[in-house]
Amino acid sequence: MSSLGHQLATSVLVVGAGGEGLRAAVEVAEAGVAVLAVVRYPADDARTAMTPGGFERAPGTGGGDTWERHAADTLRTGRMLADPRTAQVVAHDAGREFHDVGRYGTCLGRQGHGRAAGRPFGDPTYHRAAFAGEFAGPEVRRALRERARRLGIPVLSSVYVTRLLVEDGTVFGAYGFDLVDGSRYLVHADAVILATGGHTRIWRHTSSRRHENTGDAFRLAVEAGARLRDPELVQFHPFGLVEPEHAAGVLVSEAARGEGGVLLNNLGERFMARYDADRMELGSRHGVALASYTEIKEGRGTRAGGVWLDLSHLPRETVLARLPRVHQSLLDLQMLDITHDPIEVAPTAQYSMGGVRVRPEDHGTDVNGLYVIGQAASGLHGANRLEENSLIELLVYGRIAGRAAAEYSARLTAQHRSPAVVRAAQADVDRLLAADGDQNVRALLRSVRHLMTEHAGVVRDETGLAAGLAGLDEIEGRMRHVGVHIDIGGFQDLAYAYDLRSTVLAARATLECALERRETRGWHHRSDYPDADPDLQVNLVWSPATGVRREPVPPIPTDIAELMRDVSADVRSLE
């Protein structure tokens, strides 16, 4: 289908309708500016609903905590690669966002005197994490969705964005298609906000669902003229399910180890005694993931490539009372009763800490009118993240980017348009629809995921990364001969073809930056360079045209630096 089905216009286009996208759209609408959101999924389906725990908000927590301490902890945990200005913005504005989501109707846990309840997520000293029962994400998103509905914000679901429309370094909209009937969408917009997640789906074991976090925001931004920063910095969770295939990577709650779960290898050994005899399974998240990886790599893993997380020694009543979600989920997914049998788990790509390079003041990019938020962006986390910063980051920068995009649109005296750019976007889709080669796009996607797991997983080295790049070259050659097949199920195969482009771009950026970062820092573990290198206390900025460039990290203000306690971040139990 080559004819254009839908032509729309708005002041601000938000691509993605998860928590960050909704927060941005709400801010634009509250500023009185027209906004439209498009999402690949049904509008009520977003990843934020799975976010456990809560979000950091230092002011008012008591015990001497301040937003400056929150910023200092963020920078220290990020191993000096986080942008100090971004950390200050998030820490300073966390309290405002706590009140904002309350204004939207979020019911967060409360403690005495009406103060928000806190839990010690991510920091052992200050109870900063506001929460709602076991999960804050669903509650925050419910409130944002209701606020968006009351504001009348239109959300188009099942729309896949293939390209941002850019002329002379300025974005003027996006092009895409309907996943059900293939009809095309041309959306003219003064500003675009990308909020479609990171790139954790490019690994075989990932907590991302099947069609998300494929690096599509990375590709859309880079093709528009933006750059990536630190894509090699990715957090792996030690407890992702290995099976069944459709649920591989689903995370087992941290509460499982907190309640006494133990890790066993295929010899029945409680192997954490070799790696962290004092804390055992309660060691840092990074340490536990690294230990599990080592056991698997050295042949002591399960036949399917995992280790065992065993709760069967606990009283059945304890498991049912303290871990009801874990118990029910394993029954549903595997018909497994965790009170009798162990869970097979493996380190799993969970969070993109690097992403599109954005400005700290508004998350704008090198492209005029283009903003990027959430896991698609970089700056806050550096080489590691405070556990609850992810949710507050998307709220803070959802608001800031939404307001910046609205103000940018209001300042424009003329709208950019380019029929030639639109025709090129249309022709690109036409070419893929006509592709009838013998290479299956889904098989190629699996090949990239296997390659990244093998060569750029929890532990990396020079030989493996070079082999990964060589393998990626071979996959890119095969991509020239793909076939795209439309059937009664819709245009999903066309979406997979674009996912493949995104995955390959994100993989190349990750491999090249991981090769350049010849050190071990935070979640980037190089077995051939086991120590941190002071000369690599820099951000790595990547684009297809320039490759990897080093960029200095901005200086930390003196008052924040003085609060960065001289304590190893490895001490933090949930890191």
Protein Blocks (a to p, Z undefined) as FASTA:
>chain_A
ZZdfbdcddfbdcedjbfklmmmmmmmmmnopacddddfbdfkbcfklmpghiaddfehn
gnoiafklmmmmmmmmnnopacfklmmmmmmmmmmmmmmmmmnopacdddehhiacddfe
hiakbccbgcehjblklmmmmmmmmmmmmnopacdehiacfbdcdeehiacbdcdddfkl
opacddddfbdcddebjaklmpmbdcbdfkgonopmmmmmmmnopacehklbccddfbbc
fbdfklgoiacdfklmmnopacddfkopafklmmommnmmmmcfklmmmmmmmmmmnopa
cfkopacddfklpcfklmmmmmmmmmmmmmmmnopafklbccddddddfbdfbdcdddfk
lopafbehiacehjlbghjlmmaccfklmmmmmmmmmmmmmmmmmmmmmmpcbdcddfkl
mmmmmmmmmmmmmpccfbdfklmmmmmmmmmmmmmmmbccfklmmmmmmmmmmmmmmmmm
cccdddfkbjklmmmmmmmmmmmmmmmmmmmmmmmmgcdehjbccfklmbccfklmccdd
ddfklopaddddddddfklmmmmccbdfklpmkZZ
